[in-house]
Amino acid sequence: MSELSRRHLLMGALPFQQTQLHWLTLADAAALVRSRRVSPVELTRACLERIEKLNPKFNAFITVTAEQALAQARQMETEQSRRRFRGPLHGIPIALKDLIDTVGIRTTAASAQYLDRVPADDAKVVRFLKAAGAVILGKLNMDEFAYNFTSETSHFGPVPNPWNPKMIPGGSSGGSAVAVAAGLCYGALGSDTGGSIRLPAALCGITGLKPTYNRVSTDGVVPLAWSLDHVGPMCRNAHDTALLLSAMDGSTAPLLKKPTRLRLGIPRKLFFDKLDPEIESATGKAILAMTRLPADAVEVTLPELAMAPDGPLPALSMLVLAEAYSFHARMFAKAPERYHPATRRSIELGASIPLPAYVEARRELDRLRHEIAKVFETVDVLLTPPVSQQAFPIDPKRIPDLVYLRNTFPFNFYGLPTVSIPCGFTTGGMPIGLQISGPALGEEKVLSLAHAYQQTTDWHTRRPPL
């Protein structure tokens, strides 16, 4: 135990199991900063030491901004000494998926196309985070242009899962999930177009929220598909996720409340089809545990999603293909060789989407977002597994099965707030997630239920064997 940790323990600031600073929750770290028992510089150095030790193995960071982070932390420490606190993240080190613009710091979207791209302005969400006092540690690895879900297609190499480095961590926000799970930062930002926050959150054993569509600004975020893109927080528990979200949208309002009796909706059709047996078992136990909280469970049916004839995803997935092609068309025509082969194949598919089909898909998207509101006249939240199968081994030559997006993609179409939280482990020691979804702008219900569940379980407190 370090002398710093020993001093904190003697002061009664930290529980015994949290004497290592990098394993503090975001909420605990923020409380210690407020009480001046720990400084922003101490927290930042703890994270930077952890990054130096583990990033060569896990490849979570593309860019580490150590000097700038320490400079920010010193400024936050000066303000702390004067009892001036900017907001809920004052002095808290976090990291950003590398498609979120940062002034003066390269933003690559994990692509050779953007190797030397240095934005002139921060993304709007970064401005909110800085106003809340956050310290930015750097930029996190991802699938190139967010166009995959395995974290294998980055120009900077694949990201291993901290629970088993031979396995994928999920994507495209794999670097964000791994950084949080491995204790490299107290929270991270990811983006989610078809599951890119919730899938890696589930496979890495953390909490990841896709907010309501448009609740968090995507201004200054490299797009995949404008109609479906979301930016959201990824943390070690629901309490931390709520704190980070409140800073991201500029509200800084508390989002957690003790839930009153909730009506839990279980949409079994599609979401519970052909589940891995261990995932099915863990999900069933989690739903049973939820009913022991002030909650009742009933089965519900969601608005029908027309499925593509050649795969497990909705026909509406053509929106991603068409909108991504629109963004990439000029770069692609100029230098197609600078894309990862898998990204290149996906972009090429988008060129074949006819305009009438795209317009009809947009109309269908509007209909679904209207229709889904009716479901919440009879239930408060929905419970589903975020992924139907377990993580598979890293193999960049494999064409991954899109069934891994089957349970996450629909909620991007619906535009609903959806969180993945840990609810168990496989016999092989890999995390299993539970997905909680709520009505539009229902983040308070979703996160409050997730927090209540985490108060009665310990899945979210388990750490990978690093």
Sine and cosine of phi, psi and omega as CSV:
sin_phi,cos_phi,sin_psi,cos_psi,sin_omega,cos_omega
0.00,0.00,0.74,-0.67,0.00,-1.00
-0.94,0.34,0.31,-0.95,0.03,-1.00
-0.89,0.46,-0.60,0.80,0.03,-1.00
-0.89,0.46,-0.72,0.70,0.00,-1.00
-0.91,0.42,-0.62,0.78,0.02,-1.00
-0.88,0.47,-0.65,0.76,0.00,-1.00
-0.90,0.43,-0.67,0.74,0.02,-1.00
-0.90,0.44,-0.64,0.77,-0.03,-1.00
-0.90,0.44,-0.68,0.73,0.00,-1.00
-0.90,0.44,-0.53,0.85,0.00,-1.00
-0.99,0.17,-0.08,1.00,0.01,-1.00
0.97,0.24,0.30,0.95,-0.07,-1.00
-0.99,0.17,-0.52,0.85,-0.12,-0.99
-0.81,-0.58,0.66,-0.75,0.20,-0.98
-0.89,0.45,0.41,-0.91,-0.08,-1.00
-0.83,0.56,-0.66,0.75,-0.10,-0.99
-0.96,0.28,-0.09,1.00,-0.03,-1.00
-0.89,-0.46,0.50,0.86,-0.06,-1.00
-0.96,0.28,-0.28,0.96,0.13,-0.99
-0.99,0.10,0.83,-0.56,-0.12,-0.99
-0.86,0.51,-0.59,0.81,-0.08,-1.00
-0.93,0.36,-0.28,0.96,0.04,-1.00
-0.99,-0.11,0.07,1.00,0.13,-0.99
-0.86,0.51,0.55,-0.84,0.20,-0.98
-0.96,0.30,0.34,-0.94,0.05,-1.00
-0.86,0.50,-0.67,0.74,-0.02,-1.00
-0.89,0.45,-0.68,0.73,0.02,-1.00
-0.92,0.40,-0.66,0.75,0.03,-1.00
-0.88,0.47,-0.68,0.73,0.01,-1.00
-0.90,0.45,-0.63,0.78,0.02,-1.00
-0.91,0.41,-0.63,0.78,0.02,-1.00
-0.93,0.38,-0.60,0.80,0.08,-1.00
-0.90,0.43,-0.71,0.70,0.00,-1.00
-0.86,0.50,-0.63,0.77,-0.02,-1.00
-1.00,0.09,-0.01,1.00,0.02,-1.00
0.89,0.46,0.48,0.88,0.08,-1.00
-1.00,0.05,-0.29,0.96,0.08,-1.00
-0.59,-0.81,0.49,-0.87,-0.05,-1.00
-0.97,-0.25,0.40,-0.91,0.09,-1.00
-0.85,0.53,-0.55,0.84,0.02,-1.00
-0.92,0.40,-0.66,0.75,0.04,-1.00
-0.88,0.48,-0.70,0.72,0.02,-1.00
-0.90,0.44,-0.68,0.73,-0.03,-1.00
-0.91,0.40,-0.68,0.73,0.03,-1.00
-0.90,0.44,-0.61,0.79,0.03,-1.00
-0.87,0.49,-0.67,0.75,0.02,-1.00
-0.93,0.36,-0.68,0.73,-0.02,-1.00
-0.90,0.43,-0.60,0.80,0.07,-1.00
-0.91,0.43,-0.63,0.78,0.02,-1.00
-0.92,0.39,-0.66,0.75,0.04,-1.00
-0.89,0.46,-0.71,0.71,0.00,-1.00
-0.87,0.50,-0.59,0.80,-0.04,-1.00
-0.97,0.25,-0.68,0.73,-0.20,-0.98
-0.96,-0.28,-0.37,0.93,-0.08,-1.00
-0.90,0.44,-0.55,0.83,0.07,-1.00
-0.85,0.53,-0.48,0.88,0.00,-1.00
-1.00,0.06,-0.62,0.79,-0.15,-0.99
-0.96,-0.28,-0.18,0.98,0.18,-0.98
0.82,0.57,0.57,0.82,-0.06,-1.00
-0.98,0.22,-0.57,0.82,-0.02,-1.00
-0.99,-0.17,0.71,-0.70,0.20,-0.98
-1.00,0.05,-0.69,0.72,-0.01,-1.00
-0.74,-0.67,0.80,-0.60,0.09,-1.00
-0.95,-0.30,0.85,-0.53,-0.06,-1.00
-0.98,-0.20,0.89,0.45,-0.14,-0.99
-0.87,0.49,-0.75,0.66,-0.06,-1.00
-0.90,0.44,-0.71,0.70,0.00,-1.00
-0.91,0.41,-0.62,0.78,0.01,-1.00
-0.90,0.44,-0.68,0.73,0.01,-1.00
-0.92,0.40,-0.58,0.81,0.06,-1.00
-0.90,0.43,-0.69,0.72,0.07,-1.00
-0.87,0.49,-0.70,0.72,-0.04,-1.00
-0.89,0.45,-0.64,0.77,0.03,-1.00
-0.90,0.44,-0.64,0.77,0.05,-1.00
-0.90,0.44,-0.68,0.73,0.04,-1.00
-0.90,0.43,-0.56,0.83,0.03,-1.00
-0.93,0.38,-0.65,0.76,0.06,-1.00
-0.87,0.49,-0.70,0.71,0.02,-1.00
-0.92,0.39,-0.60,0.80,0.05,-1.00
-0.87,0.50,-0.68,0.73,-0.02,-1.00
-0.90,0.44,-0.40,0.92,0.03,-1.00
-0.99,-0.11,0.13,0.99,-0.02,-1.00
0.87,0.49,0.57,0.82,0.08,-1.00
-0.94,-0.33,0.84,-0.54,-0.05,-1.00
-0.81,-0.58,0.81,-0.58,-0.10,-1.00
-0.95,0.33,-0.56,0.83,-0.07,-1.00
0.06,-1.00,-0.23,-0.97,-0.12,-0.99
-0.92,0.39,-0.28,0.96,-0.01,-1.00
-0.95,-0.31,0.36,0.93,-0.09,-1.00
-0.83,0.55,0.91,-0.40,0.06,-1.00
0.98,0.20,0.18,0.98,-0.07,-1.00
-1.00,-0.08,0.86,-0.52,0.00,-1.00
-0.97,0.25,0.82,-0.58,0.08,-1.00
-0.74,-0.67,0.13,-0.99,-0.02,-1.00
-0.68,-0.73,0.33,-0.94,-0.16,-0.99
-0.83,-0.55,0.68,-0.73,0.16,-0.99
-0.84,0.55,0.65,-0.76,-0.18,-0.98
-0.99,0.15,0.61,0.79,0.25,-0.97
-0.84,-0.54,0.14,0.99,0.02,-1.00
-0.98,-0.19,0.88,-0.47,-0.12,-0.99
-0.88,0.47,0.66,-0.75,0.05,-1.00
-0.71,-0.70,0.82,-0.57,-0.07,-1.00
-0.88,0.48,0.80,-0.61,0.07,-1.00
0.97,0.24,-0.01,1.00,0.00,-1.00
-0.85,-0.53,0.78,-0.63,-0.10,-1.00
-0.87,0.49,0.60,-0.80,0.04,-1.00
-0.81,-0.58,0.96,-0.28,-0.22,-0.98
-0.99,-0.16,-0.28,0.96,-0.17,-0.98
0.79,0.62,0.43,0.90,0.04,-1.00
0.86,0.51,0.55,0.83,-0.08,-1.00
-0.78,-0.62,0.56,-0.83,0.13,-0.99
-0.89,0.45,-0.40,0.91,0.03,-1.00
-0.88,0.48,-0.51,0.86,-0.12,-0.99
-0.90,-0.44,0.42,0.91,-0.10,-1.00
-0.83,0.55,-0.59,0.81,-0.08,-1.00
-0.93,-0.36,0.36,0.93,-0.04,-1.00
-0.99,0.14,0.89,-0.46,0.02,-1.00
-0.85,-0.53,0.95,-0.30,-0.07,-1.00
-0.90,0.44,0.50,-0.86,0.05,-1.00
-1.00,0.06,-0.24,0.97,-0.04,-1.00
-0.65,-0.76,0.41,-0.91,0.16,-0.99
-0.97,0.24,0.54,-0.84,0.23,-0.97
-0.86,0.50,0.43,-0.90,-0.03,-1.00
-0.85,0.53,-0.64,0.77,-0.03,-1.00
-0.92,0.40,-0.53,0.85,0.05,-1.00
-0.93,0.36,-0.62,0.79,0.05,-1.00
-0.88,0.48,-0.65,0.76,0.06,-1.00
-0.89,0.46,-0.68,0.73,-0.02,-1.00
-0.89,0.45,-0.69,0.72,0.03,-1.00
-0.90,0.43,-0.62,0.79,0.04,-1.00
-0.90,0.44,-0.48,0.88,0.03,-1.00
-1.00,0.08,-0.02,1.00,0.10,-1.00
0.99,-0.14,0.15,0.99,-0.07,-1.00
-0.93,0.37,0.54,-0.84,0.13,-0.99
-0.97,-0.23,0.82,-0.57,-0.08,-1.00
-1.00,-0.07,0.89,-0.45,-0.04,-1.00
-0.99,0.13,-0.46,0.89,-0.03,-1.00
0.44,-0.90,-0.27,-0.96,-0.14,-0.99
-0.89,-0.46,0.66,-0.75,-0.21,-0.98
-0.97,-0.24,0.54,-0.84,-0.04,-1.00
-0.93,0.38,0.34,-0.94,-0.15,-0.99
-0.20,-0.98,0.18,-0.98,0.22,-0.98
-0.93,0.37,0.62,-0.78,-0.04,-1.00
-0.79,0.61,0.83,-0.56,0.00,-1.00
0.80,0.61,0.42,0.91,0.04,-1.00
0.89,0.46,0.39,0.92,-0.14,-0.99
-0.98,-0.18,0.70,0.71,0.09,-1.00
-0.18,-0.98,0.01,-1.00,-0.05,-1.00
-0.69,-0.72,0.44,0.90,-0.05,-1.00
-0.84,-0.55,-0.23,0.97,-0.11,-0.99
0.89,0.46,0.58,0.82,0.04,-1.00
-0.95,-0.32,-0.20,0.98,-0.16,-0.99
-0.98,-0.22,0.24,0.97,0.04,-1.00
-0.93,0.38,0.61,-0.79,0.14,-0.99
-0.86,0.50,-0.41,0.91,-0.07,-1.00
-1.00,-0.10,0.16,0.99,0.06,-1.00
0.99,-0.17,0.32,-0.95,-0.05,-1.00
-0.94,0.34,0.31,-0.95,0.02,-1.00
-0.94,-0.34,0.87,-0.50,0.04,-1.00
-0.98,0.19,0.42,-0.91,0.06,-1.00
-0.98,0.17,0.78,-0.63,-0.05,-1.00
-0.91,0.41,-0.35,0.94,0.03,-1.00
-0.98,0.19,-0.43,0.91,0.07,-1.00
-0.30,-0.95,0.98,-0.22,-0.11,-0.99
-0.88,0.47,-0.17,0.99,0.07,-1.00
-0.99,0.15,-0.23,0.97,-0.11,-0.99
-0.97,-0.22,0.42,-0.91,0.10,-1.00
-0.93,0.37,0.46,-0.89,0.12,-0.99
-1.00,-0.07,-0.03,1.00,-0.19,-0.98
1.00,0.07,0.25,-0.97,-0.02,-1.00
-0.36,-0.93,-0.02,-1.00,0.16,0.99
-1.00,0.09,-0.16,0.99,-0.03,-1.00
-1.00,0.05,0.70,0.71,-0.06,-1.00
-0.91,0.41,-0.67,0.74,0.02,-1.00
-0.88,0.48,-0.61,0.79,0.02,-1.00
-0.90,0.44,-0.72,0.69,-0.02,-1.00
-0.91,0.42,-0.68,0.73,-0.03,-1.00
-0.92,0.40,-0.66,0.75,0.00,-1.00
-0.87,0.49,-0.65,0.76,0.02,-1.00
-0.95,0.32,-0.73,0.69,-0.06,-1.00
-0.90,0.43,-0.54,0.84,-0.06,-1.00
-1.00,-0.03,0.03,1.00,0.05,-1.00
0.97,0.23,0.49,0.87,0.02,-1.00
-1.00,0.05,-0.27,0.96,0.01,-1.00
-0.36,-0.93,0.21,-0.98,-0.03,-1.00
-1.00,-0.01,-0.25,0.97,0.05,-1.00
-0.13,-0.99,0.33,-0.94,-0.02,-1.00
-0.58,-0.82,0.36,-0.93,0.11,-0.99
-0.97,-0.23,0.66,-0.75,0.11,-0.99
-0.79,-0.62,0.04,-1.00,0.14,-0.99
-0.79,-0.62,0.38,-0.92,-0.15,-0.99
-0.56,-0.83,0.92,-0.39,0.05,-1.00
-0.94,-0.34,-0.46,0.89,0.05,-1.00
-0.56,-0.83,0.15,0.99,-0.02,-1.00
0.64,-0.77,0.18,0.98,-0.20,-0.98
-0.95,0.31,-0.16,0.99,0.20,-0.98
-0.99,-0.13,-0.75,0.67,-0.16,-0.99
-0.96,0.28,-0.59,0.81,0.01,-1.00
-0.90,0.44,-0.79,0.61,0.05,-1.00
-0.92,0.40,-0.51,0.86,0.08,-1.00
-0.88,0.48,-0.70,0.72,0.00,-1.00
-0.91,0.42,-0.69,0.72,-0.09,-1.00
-0.98,0.20,-0.27,0.96,0.01,-1.00
-0.94,-0.34,0.02,1.00,0.10,-0.99
0.96,0.27,0.55,0.83,0.05,-1.00
-0.85,-0.52,-0.07,-1.00,0.03,-1.00
-0.96,-0.30,0.82,-0.57,-0.01,-1.00
-0.70,-0.71,0.77,-0.64,-0.08,-1.00
-0.91,-0.42,0.79,-0.61,0.28,-0.96
-1.00,-0.08,0.94,-0.35,-0.04,-1.00
-0.95,0.32,0.06,-1.00,0.15,-0.99
-0.82,0.57,0.64,-0.77,0.04,-1.00
-0.80,0.60,0.80,-0.61,0.05,-1.00
0.98,0.19,-0.01,1.00,0.05,-1.00
-0.92,0.40,-0.67,0.74,0.05,-1.00
-0.97,-0.25,0.77,-0.64,-0.07,-1.00
-0.89,0.45,0.64,-0.77,0.13,-0.99
-0.97,-0.25,0.20,0.98,0.06,-1.00
-0.89,0.46,0.82,-0.57,-0.02,-1.00
0.99,0.11,0.27,0.96,0.06,-1.00
-0.91,-0.41,0.80,-0.60,0.00,-1.00
-0.88,0.48,0.83,-0.56,-0.12,-0.99
-0.99,0.13,0.44,-0.90,0.31,-0.95
-0.97,-0.24,-0.84,0.54,0.05,-1.00
-0.57,-0.82,0.92,-0.39,-0.15,-0.99
-0.84,0.55,-0.58,0.82,-0.07,-1.00
-0.94,0.34,-0.31,0.95,-0.15,-0.99
-0.80,-0.60,-0.13,0.99,-0.06,-1.00
-0.93,0.36,0.69,-0.72,0.11,-0.99
-0.71,-0.70,0.52,-0.85,0.14,-0.99
-0.91,-0.41,0.72,-0.69,-0.08,-1.00
-0.51,-0.86,0.18,-0.98,-0.04,-1.00
-1.00,0.01,0.52,-0.86,0.06,-1.00
-0.72,-0.69,0.86,-0.51,-0.10,-1.00
-0.61,-0.79,-0.07,-1.00,-0.03,-1.00
-1.00,0.06,-0.24,0.97,0.06,-1.00
-0.42,-0.91,0.11,-0.99,-0.08,-1.00
-0.94,0.34,-0.58,0.81,0.02,-1.00
-0.86,0.51,-0.75,0.66,0.02,-1.00
-0.88,0.47,-0.65,0.76,-0.01,-1.00
-0.88,0.48,-0.65,0.76,0.04,-1.00
-0.90,0.43,-0.66,0.75,0.02,-1.00
-0.89,0.45,-0.69,0.72,-0.01,-1.00
-0.92,0.38,-0.65,0.76,0.03,-1.00
-0.88,0.48,-0.66,0.75,-0.04,-1.00
-0.89,0.46,-0.47,0.88,0.07,-1.00
-0.99,0.14,-0.54,0.84,-0.07,-1.00
-0.92,0.38,-0.56,0.83,-0.01,-1.00
-0.99,-0.13,0.10,0.99,0.08,-1.00
0.98,0.18,0.03,1.00,-0.07,-1.00
-0.99,0.13,-0.58,0.81,-0.09,-1.00
0.78,0.62,0.35,0.94,0.02,-1.00
-1.00,0.04,0.61,-0.80,0.04,-1.00
-0.89,0.45,0.65,-0.76,-0.09,-1.00
-0.93,-0.38,-0.12,0.99,-0.05,-1.00
-0.98,-0.19,0.73,-0.68,0.11,-0.99
-0.67,-0.74,0.42,-0.91,0.09,-1.00
-0.92,0.38,0.88,-0.48,-0.09,-1.00
-0.93,0.37,0.68,-0.73,0.18,-0.98
-0.97,0.23,-0.03,-1.00,-0.02,-1.00
-0.87,0.50,0.83,-0.55,-0.05,-1.00
-0.96,-0.28,0.51,-0.86,0.12,-0.99
-0.99,-0.16,0.93,-0.38,-0.06,-1.00
-1.00,-0.03,0.82,-0.58,0.04,-1.00
-0.99,-0.16,0.74,-0.67,0.00,-1.00
-0.90,-0.43,0.98,-0.18,0.02,-1.00
-1.00,0.06,1.00,0.01,-0.13,-0.99
-0.95,0.32,-0.55,0.83,-0.04,-1.00
-0.88,0.48,0.76,-0.64,-0.01,-1.00
0.97,0.23,-0.84,0.55,-0.17,-0.99
-0.93,0.37,-0.45,0.89,-0.03,-1.00
-0.95,-0.31,0.15,0.99,0.01,-1.00
-0.96,0.27,0.72,-0.70,0.16,-0.99
0.78,0.63,0.75,0.67,0.05,-1.00
-0.98,0.22,0.57,-0.82,0.21,-0.98
-0.82,0.57,0.70,-0.72,-0.08,-1.00
-0.83,0.56,-0.61,0.79,-0.01,-1.00
-0.95,0.32,-0.59,0.81,0.08,-1.00
-0.92,0.39,-0.67,0.74,0.03,-1.00
-0.86,0.51,-0.69,0.73,-0.01,-1.00
-0.91,0.41,-0.73,0.68,-0.02,-1.00
-0.90,0.43,-0.64,0.77,0.02,-1.00
-0.90,0.44,-0.69,0.72,0.02,-1.00
-0.87,0.49,-0.68,0.74,0.02,-1.00
-0.91,0.41,-0.61,0.79,0.02,-1.00
-0.92,0.40,-0.67,0.74,0.03,-1.00
-0.89,0.45,-0.66,0.76,0.05,-1.00
-0.88,0.48,-0.67,0.74,0.03,-1.00
-0.90,0.44,-0.60,0.80,0.03,-1.00
-0.88,0.47,-0.61,0.79,-0.02,-1.00
-0.94,0.33,-0.28,0.96,0.09,-1.00
-0.99,0.17,-0.29,0.96,0.18,-0.98
-0.97,0.23,0.03,-1.00,0.05,-1.00
-0.94,0.33,0.98,0.21,-0.10,-1.00
-0.42,-0.91,0.47,-0.88,0.10,-0.99
-0.81,-0.58,0.57,-0.82,-0.04,-1.00
-0.91,-0.40,0.71,-0.70,0.09,-1.00
-0.68,-0.74,0.45,-0.89,0.06,-1.00
-0.99,0.13,0.62,-0.78,-0.01,-1.00
-0.71,-0.70,0.28,-0.96,0.08,-1.00
-0.88,-0.48,0.76,-0.65,-0.01,-1.00
-1.00,-0.06,0.34,-0.94,0.07,-1.00
-0.79,0.61,0.71,-0.71,-0.12,-0.99
-0.91,0.43,0.73,-0.68,0.13,-0.99
-0.97,-0.26,0.88,-0.48,0.07,-1.00
-0.91,0.42,0.81,-0.59,-0.07,-1.00
-1.00,-0.02,0.56,-0.83,0.05,-1.00
-0.89,0.45,0.63,-0.78,-0.06,-1.00
-0.92,0.39,-0.32,0.95,-0.11,-0.99
-0.92,-0.39,0.34,0.94,-0.02,-1.00
-0.03,-1.00,-0.04,-1.00,-0.11,-0.99
-1.00,0.05,0.02,1.00,-0.07,-1.00
-0.99,-0.17,0.43,-0.90,0.04,-1.00
-0.87,0.49,0.47,-0.88,0.07,-1.00
-0.86,0.52,-0.43,0.90,0.02,-1.00
-0.89,0.45,-0.19,0.98,0.02,-1.00
-0.88,0.48,-0.25,0.97,0.08,-1.00
-0.89,0.46,-0.36,0.93,0.08,-1.00
-0.87,0.50,-0.67,0.74,0.03,-1.00
-0.89,0.46,-0.74,0.67,-0.03,-1.00
-0.86,0.51,-0.73,0.68,-0.08,-1.00
-0.94,0.34,-0.70,0.71,-0.06,-1.00
-0.95,0.31,-0.60,0.80,0.07,-1.00
-0.90,0.45,-0.66,0.75,0.02,-1.00
-0.89,0.46,-0.64,0.76,0.01,-1.00
-0.85,0.52,-0.66,0.75,-0.01,-1.00
-0.94,0.34,-0.62,0.78,-0.16,-0.99
-1.00,-0.08,-0.15,0.99,-0.20,-0.98
-0.78,0.63,-0.75,0.67,-0.07,-1.00
-0.94,0.35,-0.71,0.70,0.03,-1.00
-0.88,0.47,-0.64,0.77,-0.05,-1.00
-0.90,0.43,-0.68,0.73,0.00,-1.00
-0.91,0.42,-0.55,0.84,-0.07,-1.00
-0.98,0.18,-0.66,0.75,-0.09,-1.00
-0.51,-0.86,0.93,0.36,-0.03,-1.00
-0.89,0.46,-0.45,0.90,-0.04,-1.00
-0.93,0.36,-0.23,0.97,-0.03,-1.00
-1.00,0.07,0.02,1.00,0.10,-0.99
-0.99,-0.10,0.48,-0.88,0.20,-0.98
-0.87,0.49,0.60,-0.80,-0.03,-1.00
-0.81,0.59,-0.62,0.79,0.00,-1.00
-0.92,0.39,-0.64,0.76,0.05,-1.00
-0.91,0.42,-0.66,0.75,-0.01,-1.00
-0.87,0.50,-0.68,0.73,0.02,-1.00
-0.88,0.47,-0.66,0.75,-0.03,-1.00
-0.92,0.40,-0.66,0.75,0.00,-1.00
-0.90,0.43,-0.64,0.76,0.02,-1.00
-0.87,0.49,-0.60,0.80,0.02,-1.00
-0.88,0.48,-0.58,0.81,-0.03,-1.00
-0.91,0.42,-0.42,0.91,-0.02,-1.00
-0.92,0.39,-0.32,0.95,-0.09,-1.00
-1.00,-0.06,-0.01,1.00,-0.02,-1.00
-0.98,0.20,0.88,-0.47,0.00,-1.00
-0.95,0.30,0.49,-0.87,-0.05,-1.00
-0.85,0.53,-0.70,0.71,0.00,-1.00
-0.86,0.51,-0.62,0.79,0.01,-1.00
-0.91,0.41,-0.63,0.78,0.02,-1.00
-0.91,0.42,-0.69,0.73,-0.02,-1.00
-0.89,0.45,-0.67,0.75,0.04,-1.00
-0.90,0.43,-0.62,0.79,0.03,-1.00
-0.90,0.43,-0.63,0.78,0.05,-1.00
-0.90,0.44,-0.65,0.76,0.04,-1.00
-0.90,0.44,-0.65,0.76,0.02,-1.00
-0.91,0.41,-0.60,0.80,0.05,-1.00
-0.88,0.47,-0.70,0.71,0.02,-1.00
-0.88,0.47,-0.64,0.76,0.01,-1.00
-0.89,0.45,-0.72,0.70,-0.03,-1.00
-0.88,0.47,-0.66,0.75,-0.02,-1.00
-0.93,0.38,-0.43,0.90,0.10,-1.00
-0.98,0.18,-0.70,0.72,-0.07,-1.00
-0.92,0.38,-0.58,0.82,-0.09,-1.00
-0.90,0.43,-0.43,0.90,0.00,-1.00
-0.87,0.48,-0.50,0.87,-0.04,-1.00
-0.91,0.41,-0.48,0.87,-0.01,-1.00
-0.87,0.50,-0.57,0.82,-0.09,-1.00
-1.00,0.09,0.17,0.98,0.20,-0.98
-0.98,0.21,-0.35,0.94,-0.05,-1.00
-0.90,-0.44,-0.30,0.95,0.05,-1.00
-0.71,-0.71,0.29,-0.96,0.01,-1.00
-0.99,-0.14,-0.63,0.78,0.01,-1.00
-0.62,-0.78,0.25,-0.97,0.04,-1.00
-0.88,-0.47,0.63,-0.78,0.03,-1.00
-0.88,-0.48,0.80,-0.60,0.01,-1.00
-0.52,-0.85,0.35,-0.94,0.23,-0.97
-0.96,0.29,0.67,-0.74,0.03,-1.00
-0.96,0.29,-0.43,0.90,-0.02,-1.00
-0.60,-0.80,0.60,-0.80,-0.10,-0.99
-1.00,0.00,-0.27,0.96,-0.09,-1.00
-0.76,-0.65,0.29,-0.96,0.02,-1.00
-0.98,0.19,0.29,-0.96,0.06,-1.00
-0.86,0.51,0.51,-0.86,0.00,-1.00
-0.88,-0.48,0.25,-0.97,-0.06,-1.00
-0.91,0.42,0.53,-0.84,0.08,-1.00
-0.90,0.43,0.78,-0.62,0.04,-1.00
-0.34,-0.94,1.00,-0.02,-0.08,-1.00
-0.85,0.53,-0.28,0.96,0.00,-1.00
-0.99,0.10,-0.26,0.97,-0.02,-1.00
-0.96,0.28,0.60,-0.80,0.20,-0.98
-1.00,-0.06,0.96,-0.29,-0.15,-0.99
-0.93,0.38,0.49,-0.87,-0.03,-1.00
-0.98,0.22,0.84,-0.55,-0.05,-1.00
-0.93,0.36,-0.09,1.00,0.06,-1.00
-0.87,0.49,-0.36,0.93,0.01,-1.00
-0.92,0.39,-0.28,0.96,0.05,-1.00
-0.98,-0.20,-0.04,1.00,-0.13,-0.99
-0.84,0.54,-0.64,0.77,-0.10,-0.99
-1.00,-0.02,-0.21,0.98,0.01,-1.00
-0.98,-0.17,-0.63,0.78,-0.09,-1.00
-0.81,0.59,-0.68,0.73,-0.06,-1.00
-0.82,0.57,-0.56,0.83,-0.07,-1.00
-0.97,0.23,-0.29,0.96,0.19,-0.98
-0.95,0.30,-0.61,0.79,0.08,-1.00
-0.92,0.40,-0.69,0.73,0.02,-1.00
-0.93,0.36,-0.42,0.91,0.00,-1.00
0.97,0.25,0.38,0.92,-0.14,-0.99
-1.00,-0.06,0.45,-0.89,0.10,-1.00
-0.94,0.34,0.77,-0.64,-0.13,-0.99
-0.57,-0.82,0.78,-0.63,-0.03,-1.00
-0.85,-0.53,0.60,-0.80,0.17,-0.99
-0.95,-0.30,0.77,-0.64,0.03,-1.00
-0.79,-0.61,0.44,-0.90,0.03,-1.00
-0.93,0.36,0.65,-0.76,0.03,-1.00
-0.67,-0.74,0.17,0.99,0.02,-1.00
0.29,-0.96,-0.07,-1.00,0.03,-1.00
-0.65,-0.76,0.49,-0.87,0.09,-1.00
-0.97,0.23,0.19,-0.98,0.06,-1.00
-0.90,0.43,-0.34,0.94,0.08,-1.00
-1.00,0.06,0.08,1.00,0.07,-1.00
0.99,0.12,0.34,0.94,0.01,-1.00
-0.98,-0.20,0.60,-0.80,-0.06,-1.00
-0.92,0.40,0.45,-0.89,0.10,-1.00
-0.82,-0.57,0.66,-0.75,-0.05,-1.00
-0.94,-0.35,0.31,-0.95,0.14,-0.99
-0.82,-0.57,0.69,-0.73,-0.03,-1.00
-0.96,-0.28,0.81,-0.59,0.04,-1.00
-0.89,-0.46,0.81,-0.59,-0.04,-1.00
-0.82,-0.57,0.53,-0.85,-0.02,-1.00
-0.74,-0.68,-0.03,-1.00,0.03,-1.00
-0.94,0.33,0.24,-0.97,0.04,-1.00
-0.79,0.61,0.74,-0.67,-0.05,-1.00
0.88,0.47,0.42,0.91,0.02,-1.00
-0.99,-0.14,0.50,0.86,-0.01,-1.00
-0.84,0.54,-0.56,0.83,-0.01,-1.00
-0.87,0.49,-0.71,0.70,0.02,-1.00
-0.90,0.44,-0.72,0.69,-0.06,-1.00
-0.88,0.47,-0.76,0.65,-0.06,-1.00
-0.96,0.28,-0.54,0.84,0.03,-1.00
-0.92,0.39,-0.64,0.77,0.06,-1.00
-0.93,0.37,-0.66,0.75,0.05,-1.00
-0.87,0.50,-0.67,0.74,0.01,-1.00
-0.91,0.41,-0.68,0.73,0.01,-1.00
-0.88,0.48,-0.66,0.75,0.05,-1.00
-0.89,0.46,-0.67,0.74,-0.03,-1.00
-0.95,0.33,-0.31,0.95,0.10,-0.99
-0.96,0.27,-0.30,0.95,-0.03,-1.00
-0.93,-0.36,0.00,1.00,0.00,-1.00
-0.72,-0.69,0.21,-0.98,-0.01,-1.00
-0.83,-0.55,0.21,0.98,-0.03,-1.00
-0.83,0.55,-0.64,0.77,-0.07,-1.00
-0.96,0.29,-0.21,0.98,-0.02,-1.00
-1.00,-0.05,-0.12,0.99,-0.04,-1.00
-0.98,0.20,0.60,-0.80,-0.10,-0.99
-0.88,-0.47,0.58,-0.81,0.01,-1.00
-0.91,0.41,0.43,-0.90,-0.04,-1.00
-0.99,0.16,0.98,0.22,-0.10,-1.00
-1.00,0.04,0.00,0.00,0.00,0.00
